[in-house]
Amino acid sequence: MANLLTIVTPCFNEEDVLPETIQELGRIINDLIKEQLVDPDSKVLFVDDGSQDNTWQMIKEYTEEFPWATGIKFNRNYGHQNALIAGMQTAVKFSDLIITIDADLQDDVNAIPKMVRKFLAGTDIVYGVRSKRETDTVFKRNTALLFYRLMGKLGVKLVPNGADYRLMSKRAVEKLLEFKEENIFLRGIVPLVGYKSEKVFYERKERFAGTTKYPLKKMIQFAIDGITSFSIAPIHLIFGLGVFIVLMGLGMMIYTIIQGILGNVVAGWSSLMISMWLLGGVQLISLSVLGEYIGKIFDEVKHRPRYTIEKDEYTNKFG
């Protein structure tokens, strides 16, 4: 089969948006087949990441209704990044190219044909990149900009305003799957794969239905995972901070001795308490940062599977 495309779509409690998602992705994949840009056996692979609503039941119905629709189901929630990996690992056995896109329809599906054409022209990785961030709040827009700048300073090659909306060729996905770390951060790993890459720009839309699966708490954790998965700069920062505080302490000690010799002894309860609280806070922050890295080491050395697939309709369709 030549140019068999699989569109991998992770889903977590997406029953509200799935009817629109299946319609839009179905339109795109049927148009690509009609234009003979992709193989007629191309598929949309929904990955149910342990949903608690009717998401899997709906996927099953779509699988029976549409020949290009299929799905796999986790036995519990393993997270968005693992859902993407599972979809790609399942699809790469039969696919020549794989596109990943979230089910919420915020990423413009009309960019998919442009991605496919770039693949046909010889590009292995095509990034979907937002042309602007007007749909974001001022807070989210500015924090995202700060995150990309920080990651750039740490030497991590990210695609600014990119997301997990991208096309990858079969060989690019196979190379990606050789990265075995437990703490997966695809936006940082994909650029490390190499191969020729290009960008397709699009305007991000408002979520069609349902609620976001990335509230502020998850966004913060996502940023922390990105930083700690690719850089030990925070540890270097702690070391530098420790040296600075030690030097300050030595300076204060010398100053205190001199003042004692001169007889300028003043009760310093306030300054003492402030120093204690300051040092205590620095120590707690330092321990937290070190604990983050130790926790990641703990996860990695166990070598537990990233996910467990309970049901696989995708392989059955090719079987």
C-alpha positions as YAML, in Angstrom:
chain: A
units: angstrom
residues:
- id: 1
  name: MET
  ca: [0.00, 0.00, 0.00]
- id: 2
  name: ALA
  ca: [1.41, 3.40, -1.00]
- id: 3
  name: ASN
  ca: [1.03, 6.54, 1.11]
- id: 4
  name: LEU
  ca: [-1.28, 4.98, 3.68]
- id: 5
  name: LEU
  ca: [-2.19, 7.75, 6.13]
- id: 6
  name: THR
  ca: [-3.30, 7.31, 9.73]
- id: 7
  name: ILE
  ca: [-4.62, 10.32, 11.64]
- id: 8
  name: VAL
  ca: [-4.03, 9.64, 15.36]
- id: 9
  name: THR
  ca: [-6.51, 11.45, 17.62]
- id: 10
  name: PRO
  ca: [-6.20, 11.08, 21.43]
- id: 11
  name: CYS
  ca: [-9.51, 11.31, 23.30]
- id: 12
  name: PHE
  ca: [-10.29, 11.77, 26.98]
- id: 13
  name: ASN
  ca: [-13.96, 12.32, 27.85]
- id: 14
  name: GLU
  ca: [-14.72, 13.81, 24.44]
- id: 15
  name: GLU
  ca: [-18.32, 12.67, 23.91]
- id: 16
  name: ASP
  ca: [-19.49, 16.26, 23.35]
- id: 17
  name: VAL
  ca: [-17.04, 17.00, 20.56]
- id: 18
  name: LEU
  ca: [-16.69, 13.62, 18.83]
- id: 19
  name: PRO
  ca: [-19.68, 13.97, 16.45]
- id: 20
  name: GLU
  ca: [-18.15, 17.11, 14.98]
- id: 21
  name: THR
  ca: [-14.65, 15.62, 15.04]
- id: 22
  name: ILE
  ca: [-15.66, 12.51, 13.10]
- id: 23
  name: GLN
  ca: [-17.45, 14.65, 10.54]
- id: 24
  name: GLU
  ca: [-14.50, 17.00, 9.98]
- id: 25
  name: LEU
  ca: [-11.78, 14.33, 9.92]
- id: 26
  name: GLY
  ca: [-13.96, 12.12, 7.72]
- id: 27
  name: ARG
  ca: [-14.37, 14.95, 5.24]
- id: 28
  name: ILE
  ca: [-10.63, 15.52, 5.12]
- id: 29
  name: ILE
  ca: [-9.61, 11.89, 4.71]
- id: 30
  name: ASN
  ca: [-12.29, 11.23, 2.05]
- id: 31
  name: ASP
  ca: [-11.09, 14.29, 0.10]
- id: 32
  name: LEU
  ca: [-7.49, 13.07, 0.28]
- id: 33
  name: ILE
  ca: [-8.53, 9.63, -0.97]
- id: 34
  name: LYS
  ca: [-10.58, 11.14, -3.82]
- id: 35
  name: GLU
  ca: [-7.63, 13.27, -4.89]
- id: 36
  name: GLN
  ca: [-5.48, 10.11, -4.77]
- id: 37
  name: LEU
  ca: [-3.06, 11.76, -2.36]
- id: 38
  name: VAL
  ca: [-3.32, 8.89, 0.14]
- id: 39
  name: ASP
  ca: [-4.13, 5.19, 0.05]
- id: 40
  name: PRO
  ca: [-7.86, 4.21, 0.11]
- id: 41
  name: ASP
  ca: [-7.17, 2.16, 3.27]
- id: 42
  name: SER
  ca: [-6.14, 5.28, 5.21]
- id: 43
  name: LYS
  ca: [-7.64, 5.56, 8.68]
- id: 44
  name: VAL
  ca: [-8.57, 7.89, 11.52]
- id: 45
  name: LEU
  ca: [-7.35, 6.21, 14.71]
- id: 46
  name: PHE
  ca: [-9.03, 7.40, 17.91]
- id: 47
  name: VAL
  ca: [-7.09, 6.61, 21.09]
- id: 48
  name: ASP
  ca: [-9.40, 6.43, 24.11]
- id: 49
  name: ASP
  ca: [-7.24, 7.47, 27.06]
- id: 50
  name: GLY
  ca: [-9.35, 5.85, 29.77]
- id: 51
  name: SER
  ca: [-12.45, 8.01, 29.26]
- id: 52
  name: GLN
  ca: [-15.20, 7.85, 31.89]
- id: 53
  name: ASP
  ca: [-18.03, 8.94, 29.57]
- id: 54
  name: ASN
  ca: [-19.40, 7.43, 26.33]
- id: 55
  name: THR
  ca: [-16.31, 8.19, 24.26]
- id: 56
  name: TRP
  ca: [-15.38, 4.55, 23.60]
- id: 57
  name: GLN
  ca: [-18.96, 3.52, 22.81]
- id: 58
  name: MET
  ca: [-19.12, 6.29, 20.23]
- id: 59
  name: ILE
  ca: [-15.77, 5.26, 18.74]
- id: 60
  name: LYS
  ca: [-17.06, 1.69, 18.43]
- id: 61
  name: GLU
  ca: [-20.14, 2.94, 16.59]
- id: 62
  name: TYR
  ca: [-18.02, 5.01, 14.21]
- id: 63
  name: THR
  ca: [-15.79, 1.99, 13.57]
- id: 64
  name: GLU
  ca: [-18.81, 0.01, 12.44]
- id: 65
  name: GLU
  ca: [-20.28, 2.88, 10.43]
- id: 66
  name: PHE
  ca: [-17.22, 4.23, 8.60]
- id: 67
  name: PRO
  ca: [-14.54, 2.02, 6.98]
- id: 68
  name: TRP
  ca: [-11.85, 4.65, 7.70]
- id: 69
  name: ALA
  ca: [-12.70, 5.06, 11.40]
- id: 70
  name: THR
  ca: [-11.11, 2.86, 14.05]
- id: 71
  name: GLY
  ca: [-9.79, 3.03, 17.59]
- id: 72
  name: ILE
  ca: [-7.80, 1.61, 20.46]
- id: 73
  name: LYS
  ca: [-8.75, 1.75, 24.14]
- id: 74
  name: PHE
  ca: [-6.54, 2.06, 27.21]
- id: 75
  name: ASN
  ca: [-7.51, 0.16, 30.34]
- id: 76
  name: ARG
  ca: [-7.12, 3.43, 32.30]
- id: 77
  name: ASN
  ca: [-5.94, 7.01, 31.87]
- id: 78
  name: TYR
  ca: [-2.24, 7.24, 30.94]
- id: 79
  name: GLY
  ca: [-2.08, 10.84, 29.75]
- id: 80
  name: HIS
  ca: [-2.10, 12.74, 26.49]
- id: 81
  name: GLN
  ca: [1.55, 12.14, 25.54]
- id: 82
  name: ASN
  ca: [1.29, 8.38, 26.06]
- id: 83
  name: ALA
  ca: [-1.93, 8.32, 24.03]
- id: 84
  name: LEU
  ca: [-0.06, 9.91, 21.13]
- id: 85
  name: ILE
  ca: [2.80, 7.44, 21.46]
- id: 86
  name: ALA
  ca: [0.39, 4.49, 21.59]
- id: 87
  name: GLY
  ca: [-1.42, 5.67, 18.49]
- id: 88
  name: MET
  ca: [1.80, 6.11, 16.55]
- id: 89
  name: GLN
  ca: [3.24, 2.80, 17.74]
- id: 90
  name: THR
  ca: [0.08, 0.99, 16.68]
- id: 91
  name: ALA
  ca: [-0.26, 2.79, 13.34]
- id: 92
  name: VAL
  ca: [3.38, 2.71, 12.21]
- id: 93
  name: LYS
  ca: [3.12, -1.02, 11.42]
- id: 94
  name: PHE
  ca: [0.78, -0.26, 8.52]
- id: 95
  name: SER
  ca: [1.21, 3.45, 7.75]
- id: 96
  name: ASP
  ca: [3.52, 5.44, 5.49]
- id: 97
  name: LEU
  ca: [2.67, 8.72, 7.16]
- id: 98
  name: ILE
  ca: [1.02, 9.62, 10.47]
- id: 99
  name: ILE
  ca: [-0.66, 12.85, 11.54]
- id: 100
  name: THR
  ca: [-1.45, 13.58, 15.19]
- id: 101
  name: ILE
  ca: [-4.22, 16.00, 16.11]
- id: 102
  name: ASP
  ca: [-6.34, 16.53, 19.22]
- id: 103
  name: ALA
  ca: [-10.05, 15.76, 19.18]
- id: 104
  name: ASP
  ca: [-11.18, 19.23, 20.30]
- id: 105
  name: LEU
  ca: [-10.99, 20.69, 16.75]
- id: 106
  name: GLN
  ca: [-8.99, 23.72, 17.87]
- id: 107
  name: ASP
  ca: [-6.26, 22.78, 15.41]
- id: 108
  name: ASP
  ca: [-7.49, 23.51, 11.89]
- id: 109
  name: VAL
  ca: [-8.04, 20.22, 10.04]
- id: 110
  name: ASN
  ca: [-7.79, 22.10, 6.73]
- id: 111
  name: ALA
  ca: [-4.02, 22.23, 7.25]
- id: 112
  name: ILE
  ca: [-3.84, 18.43, 6.80]
- id: 113
  name: PRO
  ca: [-3.87, 18.44, 2.96]
- id: 114
  name: LYS
  ca: [-1.01, 20.98, 3.01]
- id: 115
  name: MET
  ca: [0.95, 18.68, 5.32]
- id: 116
  name: VAL
  ca: [0.35, 15.69, 3.06]
- id: 117
  name: ARG
  ca: [1.52, 17.59, -0.02]
- id: 118
  name: LYS
  ca: [4.73, 18.57, 1.74]
- id: 119
  name: PHE
  ca: [5.25, 14.91, 2.66]
- id: 120
  name: LEU
  ca: [4.73, 13.88, -0.96]
- id: 121
  name: ALA
  ca: [7.36, 16.47, -1.92]
- id: 122
  name: GLY
  ca: [9.89, 14.69, 0.29]
- id: 123
  name: THR
  ca: [9.48, 16.16, 3.80]
- id: 124
  name: ASP
  ca: [9.57, 13.72, 6.74]
- id: 125
  name: ILE
  ca: [8.21, 15.99, 9.49]
- id: 126
  name: VAL
  ca: [5.67, 18.77, 8.99]
- id: 127
  name: TYR
  ca: [4.83, 20.89, 12.04]
- id: 128
  name: GLY
  ca: [1.45, 22.53, 12.45]
- id: 129
  name: VAL
  ca: [2.23, 26.02, 13.78]
- id: 130
  name: ARG
  ca: [-0.21, 28.65, 14.99]
- id: 131
  name: SER
  ca: [0.03, 31.86, 12.99]
- id: 132
  name: LYS
  ca: [-1.25, 33.86, 15.98]
- id: 133
  name: ARG
  ca: [-2.54, 33.33, 19.52]
- id: 134
  name: GLU
  ca: [-5.56, 35.64, 19.59]
- id: 135
  name: THR
  ca: [-7.84, 32.92, 20.98]
- id: 136
  name: ASP
  ca: [-5.67, 32.69, 24.12]
- id: 137
  name: THR
  ca: [-6.05, 34.84, 27.18]
- id: 138
  name: VAL
  ca: [-3.37, 37.50, 27.80]
- id: 139
  name: PHE
  ca: [-2.03, 35.39, 30.67]
- id: 140
  name: LYS
  ca: [-1.77, 32.21, 28.62]
- id: 141
  name: ARG
  ca: [-0.27, 34.02, 25.65]
- id: 142
  name: ASN
  ca: [2.45, 35.68, 27.73]
- id: 143
  name: THR
  ca: [3.28, 32.58, 29.78]
- id: 144
  name: ALA
  ca: [3.55, 30.52, 26.59]
- id: 145
  name: LEU
  ca: [5.95, 33.08, 25.13]
- id: 146
  name: LEU
  ca: [7.98, 33.01, 28.35]
- id: 147
  name: PHE
  ca: [8.09, 29.19, 28.25]
- id: 148
  name: TYR
  ca: [9.41, 29.08, 24.68]
- id: 149
  name: ARG
  ca: [12.05, 31.70, 25.47]
- id: 150
  name: LEU
  ca: [13.13, 29.86, 28.60]
- id: 151
  name: MET
  ca: [13.39, 26.54, 26.77]
- id: 152
  name: GLY
  ca: [15.43, 28.26, 24.06]
- id: 153
  name: LYS
  ca: [17.82, 29.65, 26.68]
- id: 154
  name: LEU
  ca: [18.19, 26.14, 28.09]
- id: 155
  name: GLY
  ca: [19.19, 24.87, 24.65]
- id: 156
  name: VAL
  ca: [16.00, 22.92, 23.95]
- id: 157
  name: LYS
  ca: [14.91, 23.14, 20.32]
- id: 158
  name: LEU
  ca: [11.16, 23.67, 20.30]
- id: 159
  name: VAL
  ca: [8.97, 24.91, 17.47]
- id: 160
  name: PRO
  ca: [7.52, 28.21, 18.75]
- id: 161
  name: ASN
  ca: [3.70, 28.21, 18.79]
- id: 162
  name: GLY
  ca: [3.75, 24.57, 17.78]
- id: 163
  name: ALA
  ca: [1.61, 21.88, 19.36]
- id: 164
  name: ASP
  ca: [1.22, 18.12, 19.06]
- id: 165
  name: TYR
  ca: [-0.29, 18.71, 15.62]
- id: 166
  name: ARG
  ca: [2.21, 17.36, 13.12]
- id: 167
  name: LEU
  ca: [2.85, 14.92, 10.28]
- id: 168
  name: MET
  ca: [5.64, 12.35, 10.51]
- id: 169
  name: SER
  ca: [6.81, 9.84, 7.94]
- id: 170
  name: LYS
  ca: [7.12, 6.16, 8.78]
- id: 171
  name: ARG
  ca: [10.88, 6.32, 9.25]
- id: 172
  name: ALA
  ca: [10.58, 9.44, 11.42]
- id: 173
  name: VAL
  ca: [8.06, 7.73, 13.70]
- id: 174
  name: GLU
  ca: [10.23, 4.61, 13.91]
- id: 175
  name: LYS
  ca: [13.17, 6.77, 14.97]
- id: 176
  name: LEU
  ca: [10.98, 8.62, 17.50]
- id: 177
  name: LEU
  ca: [9.91, 5.33, 19.08]
- id: 178
  name: GLU
  ca: [13.55, 4.54, 19.82]
- id: 179
  name: PHE
  ca: [13.41, 7.22, 22.52]
- id: 180
  name: LYS
  ca: [12.45, 5.08, 25.50]
- id: 181
  name: GLU
  ca: [12.23, 7.58, 28.36]
- id: 182
  name: GLU
  ca: [9.25, 7.30, 30.66]
- id: 183
  name: ASN
  ca: [8.84, 11.07, 31.03]
- id: 184
  name: ILE
  ca: [7.97, 11.77, 27.43]
- id: 185
  name: PHE
  ca: [7.79, 15.35, 26.10]
- id: 186
  name: LEU
  ca: [7.10, 15.04, 22.39]
- id: 187
  name: ARG
  ca: [7.47, 18.72, 21.52]
- id: 188
  name: GLY
  ca: [11.08, 18.53, 22.63]
- id: 189
  name: ILE
  ca: [11.87, 15.04, 21.34]
- id: 190
  name: VAL
  ca: [10.50, 15.28, 17.78]
- id: 191
  name: PRO
  ca: [13.04, 17.96, 16.73]
- id: 192
  name: LEU
  ca: [15.80, 15.60, 17.93]
- id: 193
  name: VAL
  ca: [14.67, 12.95, 15.45]
- id: 194
  name: GLY
  ca: [16.24, 14.83, 12.59]
- id: 195
  name: TYR
  ca: [15.20, 14.41, 8.93]
- id: 196
  name: LYS
  ca: [13.88, 17.18, 6.72]
- id: 197
  name: SER
  ca: [11.17, 19.28, 8.34]
- id: 198
  name: GLU
  ca: [8.86, 22.12, 7.34]
- id: 199
  name: LYS
  ca: [6.01, 24.12, 8.84]
- id: 200
  name: VAL
  ca: [2.39, 24.69, 7.95]
- id: 201
  name: PHE
  ca: [0.73, 27.73, 9.53]
- id: 202
  name: TYR
  ca: [-2.90, 27.88, 10.59]
- id: 203
  name: GLU
  ca: [-5.23, 29.83, 12.85]
- id: 204
  name: ARG
  ca: [-6.24, 28.05, 16.03]
- id: 205
  name: LYS
  ca: [-9.98, 28.04, 16.73]
- id: 206
  name: GLU
  ca: [-12.05, 28.06, 19.88]
- id: 207
  name: ARG
  ca: [-12.90, 24.67, 21.34]
- id: 208
  name: PHE
  ca: [-16.05, 23.38, 19.60]
- id: 209
  name: ALA
  ca: [-17.56, 21.73, 22.69]
- id: 210
  name: GLY
  ca: [-16.68, 20.21, 26.05]
- id: 211
  name: THR
  ca: [-14.04, 21.51, 28.47]
- id: 212
  name: THR
  ca: [-10.30, 21.90, 28.14]
- id: 213
  name: LYS
  ca: [-8.15, 18.98, 29.29]
- id: 214
  name: TYR
  ca: [-5.29, 21.36, 30.09]
- id: 215
  name: PRO
  ca: [-6.29, 23.66, 32.97]
- id: 216
  name: LEU
  ca: [-3.68, 25.88, 34.62]
- id: 217
  name: LYS
  ca: [-2.45, 23.13, 36.95]
- id: 218
  name: LYS
  ca: [-1.76, 20.73, 34.06]
- id: 219
  name: MET
  ca: [-0.16, 23.49, 32.01]
- id: 220
  name: ILE
  ca: [2.27, 24.22, 34.85]
- id: 221
  name: GLN
  ca: [3.09, 20.52, 35.23]
- id: 222
  name: PHE
  ca: [3.53, 20.25, 31.45]
- id: 223
  name: ALA
  ca: [6.04, 23.11, 31.53]
- id: 224
  name: ILE
  ca: [7.90, 21.55, 34.47]
- id: 225
  name: ASP
  ca: [8.07, 18.21, 32.64]
- id: 226
  name: GLY
  ca: [9.42, 19.95, 29.56]
- id: 227
  name: ILE
  ca: [12.17, 21.76, 31.48]
- id: 228
  name: THR
  ca: [13.26, 18.89, 33.71]
- id: 229
  name: SER
  ca: [13.14, 16.32, 30.91]
- id: 230
  name: PHE
  ca: [15.65, 18.20, 28.76]
- id: 231
  name: SER
  ca: [17.88, 20.28, 31.01]
- id: 232
  name: ILE
  ca: [19.72, 20.22, 34.34]
- id: 233
  name: ALA
  ca: [19.98, 24.01, 34.30]
- id: 234
  name: PRO
  ca: [17.72, 24.32, 37.40]
- id: 235
  name: ILE
  ca: [20.29, 22.28, 39.36]
- id: 236
  name: HIS
  ca: [23.05, 24.58, 38.16]
- id: 237
  name: LEU
  ca: [20.89, 27.53, 39.20]
- id: 238
  name: ILE
  ca: [20.49, 26.07, 42.70]
- id: 239
  name: PHE
  ca: [24.26, 25.60, 42.95]
- id: 240
  name: GLY
  ca: [24.84, 29.21, 41.95]
- id: 241
  name: LEU
  ca: [22.22, 30.41, 44.42]
- id: 242
  name: GLY
  ca: [23.85, 28.36, 47.17]
- id: 243
  name: VAL
  ca: [27.26, 29.86, 46.45]
- id: 244
  name: PHE
  ca: [25.76, 33.36, 46.45]
- id: 245
  name: ILE
  ca: [24.07, 32.81, 49.83]
- id: 246
  name: VAL
  ca: [27.28, 31.39, 51.34]
- id: 247
  name: LEU
  ca: [29.19, 34.47, 50.17]
- id: 248
  name: MET
  ca: [26.50, 36.71, 51.63]
- id: 249
  name: GLY
  ca: [26.75, 34.79, 54.91]
- id: 250
  name: LEU
  ca: [30.53, 35.23, 55.01]
- id: 251
  name: GLY
  ca: [30.13, 38.92, 54.32]
- id: 252
  name: MET
  ca: [27.56, 39.28, 57.10]
- id: 253
  name: MET
  ca: [29.85, 37.38, 59.48]
- id: 254
  name: ILE
  ca: [32.77, 39.71, 58.75]
- id: 255
  name: TYR
  ca: [30.47, 42.72, 59.10]
- id: 256
  name: THR
  ca: [29.17, 41.45, 62.46]
- id: 257
  name: ILE
  ca: [32.69, 40.85, 63.80]
- id: 258
  name: ILE
  ca: [33.77, 44.36, 62.80]
- id: 259
  name: GLN
  ca: [30.68, 45.90, 64.38]
- id: 260
  name: GLY
  ca: [31.31, 43.90, 67.58]
- id: 261
  name: ILE
  ca: [34.89, 45.17, 67.77]
- id: 262
  name: LEU
  ca: [33.66, 48.73, 67.31]
- id: 263
  name: GLY
  ca: [31.03, 48.24, 70.00]
- id: 264
  name: ASN
  ca: [28.09, 48.83, 67.65]
- id: 265
  name: VAL
  ca: [26.10, 45.83, 68.85]
- id: 266
  name: VAL
  ca: [22.39, 46.18, 68.12]
- id: 267
  name: ALA
  ca: [19.71, 43.57, 68.81]
- id: 268
  name: GLY
  ca: [18.97, 41.98, 65.42]
- id: 269
  name: TRP
  ca: [15.95, 39.82, 66.01]
- id: 270
  name: SER
  ca: [14.12, 41.00, 62.86]
- id: 271
  name: SER
  ca: [17.09, 40.51, 60.55]
- id: 272
  name: LEU
  ca: [17.75, 37.11, 62.09]
- id: 273
  name: MET
  ca: [14.17, 35.94, 61.52]
- id: 274
  name: ILE
  ca: [14.13, 37.26, 57.95]
- id: 275
  name: SER
  ca: [17.37, 35.41, 57.23]
- id: 276
  name: MET
  ca: [15.95, 32.20, 58.66]
- id: 277
  name: TRP
  ca: [12.80, 32.42, 56.58]
- id: 278
  name: LEU
  ca: [14.78, 33.31, 53.46]
- id: 279
  name: LEU
  ca: [17.20, 30.43, 53.85]
- id: 280
  name: GLY
  ca: [14.38, 28.06, 54.77]
- id: 281
  name: GLY
  ca: [12.48, 29.00, 51.61]
- id: 282
  name: VAL
  ca: [15.57, 28.57, 49.43]
- id: 283
  name: GLN
  ca: [16.22, 25.16, 50.96]
- id: 284
  name: LEU
  ca: [12.65, 23.99, 50.39]
- id: 285
  name: ILE
  ca: [12.67, 25.18, 46.77]
- id: 286
  name: SER
  ca: [16.04, 23.50, 46.21]
- id: 287
  name: LEU
  ca: [14.81, 20.24, 47.68]
- id: 288
  name: SER
  ca: [11.69, 20.40, 45.50]
- id: 289
  name: VAL
  ca: [13.72, 20.87, 42.32]
- id: 290
  name: LEU
  ca: [16.10, 18.07, 43.23]
- id: 291
  name: GLY
  ca: [13.11, 15.91, 44.19]
- id: 292
  name: GLU
  ca: [11.61, 16.48, 40.74]
- id: 293
  name: TYR
  ca: [14.71, 15.05, 39.09]
- id: 294
  name: ILE
  ca: [14.99, 12.18, 41.57]
- id: 295
  name: GLY
  ca: [11.33, 11.37, 40.96]
- id: 296
  name: LYS
  ca: [11.95, 11.18, 37.22]
- id: 297
  name: ILE
  ca: [14.92, 8.87, 37.81]
- id: 298
  name: PHE
  ca: [12.67, 6.73, 40.01]
- id: 299
  name: ASP
  ca: [10.09, 6.47, 37.21]
- id: 300
  name: GLU
  ca: [12.71, 5.69, 34.57]
- id: 301
  name: VAL
  ca: [14.55, 2.89, 36.41]
- id: 302
  name: LYS
  ca: [11.34, 0.92, 37.00]
- id: 303
  name: HIS
  ca: [10.91, 0.41, 33.23]
- id: 304
  name: ARG
  ca: [7.17, 0.03, 33.54]
- id: 305
  name: PRO
  ca: [5.13, 0.02, 30.33]
- id: 306
  name: ARG
  ca: [3.91, 3.44, 29.23]
- id: 307
  name: TYR
  ca: [0.39, 2.15, 28.66]
- id: 308
  name: THR
  ca: [-1.77, -0.96, 28.36]
- id: 309
  name: ILE
  ca: [-4.13, -1.34, 25.42]
- id: 310
  name: GLU
  ca: [-7.36, -3.08, 26.37]
- id: 311
  name: LYS
  ca: [-8.98, -3.13, 22.92]
- id: 312
  name: ASP
  ca: [-7.45, -2.68, 19.47]
- id: 313
  name: GLU
  ca: [-9.84, -2.19, 16.58]
- id: 314
  name: TYR
  ca: [-7.14, -0.70, 14.34]
- id: 315
  name: THR
  ca: [-5.04, -3.85, 13.97]
- id: 316
  name: ASN
  ca: [-8.21, -5.91, 13.56]
- id: 317
  name: LYS
  ca: [-9.16, -3.88, 10.49]
- id: 318
  name: PHE
  ca: [-5.87, -4.76, 8.84]
- id: 319
  name: GLY
  ca: [-5.89, -8.31, 10.19]
...
